[in-house]
């Protein structure tokens, strides 16, 4: 897959990703959870203001941000699950 520029295809170099360390996975899951909680809170505030002012756009934005936060927390939980499974396998080796 490459970039197209005036009909010319330019290939993008692919670089292997470095392995994810245990510390990276832990920090990342915590960061995802914190961001998720923050987005849920801001989303709920926007929805409350939208309800108080009868602003449908603000209510919708708030709901979208709340759902984004919920998804971020789920990603953090999933990363914790992967980390736990990897630790279990590692301990059995």
Backbone torsions as a table, in degrees:
resi	resn	phi	psi	omega
1	UNK	NA	131.3	-177.6
2	UNK	-135.2	177.8	177.5
3	UNK	-91.4	143.4	178.9
4	UNK	-104.4	130.2	179.8
5	UNK	-136.7	105.8	-180.0
6	UNK	51.1	46.7	176.4
7	UNK	82.3	-1.3	-179.8
8	UNK	-104.5	132.2	178.2
9	UNK	-94.8	125.4	178.7
10	UNK	-112.2	119.5	-179.2
11	UNK	-74.9	138.6	175.2
12	UNK	-90.3	131.8	178.7
13	UNK	-67.5	141.0	177.1
14	UNK	-104.5	134.0	179.7
15	UNK	-117.5	136.4	176.9
16	UNK	-66.3	141.2	177.9
17	UNK	-78.5	141.5	176.9
18	UNK	-68.8	153.0	179.2
19	UNK	-62.2	146.9	179.2
20	UNK	-84.2	125.8	-179.2
21	UNK	-83.2	163.7	177.8
22	UNK	-58.0	-41.9	-179.3
23	UNK	-66.7	-40.2	178.5
24	UNK	-61.7	-42.0	-178.5
25	UNK	-65.9	-41.7	179.9
26	UNK	-65.8	-48.5	-179.3
27	UNK	-62.7	-40.8	-177.9
28	UNK	-65.7	-41.8	-179.0
29	UNK	-66.6	-39.1	178.3
30	UNK	-65.4	-43.0	178.6
31	UNK	-61.5	-44.0	178.2
32	UNK	-59.7	-43.0	-178.7
33	UNK	-66.2	-42.4	-180.0
34	UNK	-64.1	-45.8	178.3
35	UNK	-62.5	-38.1	179.3
36	UNK	-62.9	-45.5	179.2
37	UNK	-62.5	-42.4	-179.8
38	UNK	-63.6	-44.6	179.8
39	UNK	-65.5	-37.7	176.7
40	UNK	-62.9	-43.7	-178.9
41	UNK	-63.4	-48.0	179.8
42	UNK	-63.7	-39.4	177.9
43	UNK	-61.6	-41.7	178.3
44	UNK	-65.7	-37.8	177.5
45	UNK	-64.4	-45.5	178.4
46	UNK	-59.9	-41.3	179.3
47	UNK	-64.2	-41.0	178.7
48	UNK	-63.0	-43.8	178.1
49	UNK	-66.4	-40.3	177.9
50	UNK	-61.5	-40.3	176.9
51	UNK	-66.4	-42.1	-178.4
52	UNK	-66.7	-33.2	-177.5
53	UNK	-101.8	2.5	-177.7
54	UNK	56.6	43.0	-178.5
55	UNK	-105.3	100.6	-177.2
56	UNK	-63.4	-35.6	-179.8
57	UNK	-64.1	-44.2	-179.9
58	UNK	-67.2	-37.0	176.3
59	UNK	-62.3	-43.7	-179.9
60	UNK	-66.1	-42.4	177.6
61	UNK	-61.4	-41.4	179.3
62	UNK	-63.9	-42.9	179.1
63	UNK	-64.1	-42.4	178.9
64	UNK	-62.2	-42.0	-179.4
65	UNK	-69.3	-36.6	176.3
66	UNK	-62.2	-44.2	178.9
67	UNK	-65.4	-37.2	176.7
68	UNK	-61.3	-43.2	178.6
69	UNK	-63.1	-41.0	178.1
70	UNK	-62.2	-41.2	178.7
71	UNK	-65.4	-40.1	179.1
72	UNK	-63.0	-41.9	178.0
73	UNK	-63.8	-38.8	178.6
74	UNK	-63.4	-40.7	177.1
75	UNK	-62.0	-43.5	177.8
76	UNK	-61.2	-42.4	177.8
77	UNK	-63.8	-40.1	179.6
78	UNK	-64.4	-41.2	178.1
79	UNK	-63.0	-38.3	176.2
80	UNK	-62.6	-39.6	178.5
81	UNK	-63.9	-41.6	178.1
82	UNK	-64.6	-43.2	179.5
83	UNK	-61.4	-44.2	179.9
84	UNK	-62.9	-43.6	178.9
85	UNK	-64.6	-40.4	179.1
86	UNK	-65.4	-39.9	177.9
87	UNK	-63.5	-39.1	179.0
88	UNK	-64.3	-45.5	179.3
89	UNK	-63.9	-43.9	-178.5
90	UNK	-61.1	-39.4	-178.3
91	UNK	-69.5	-22.9	-179.7
92	UNK	-87.4	-9.7	-179.3
93	UNK	-86.1	NA	NA
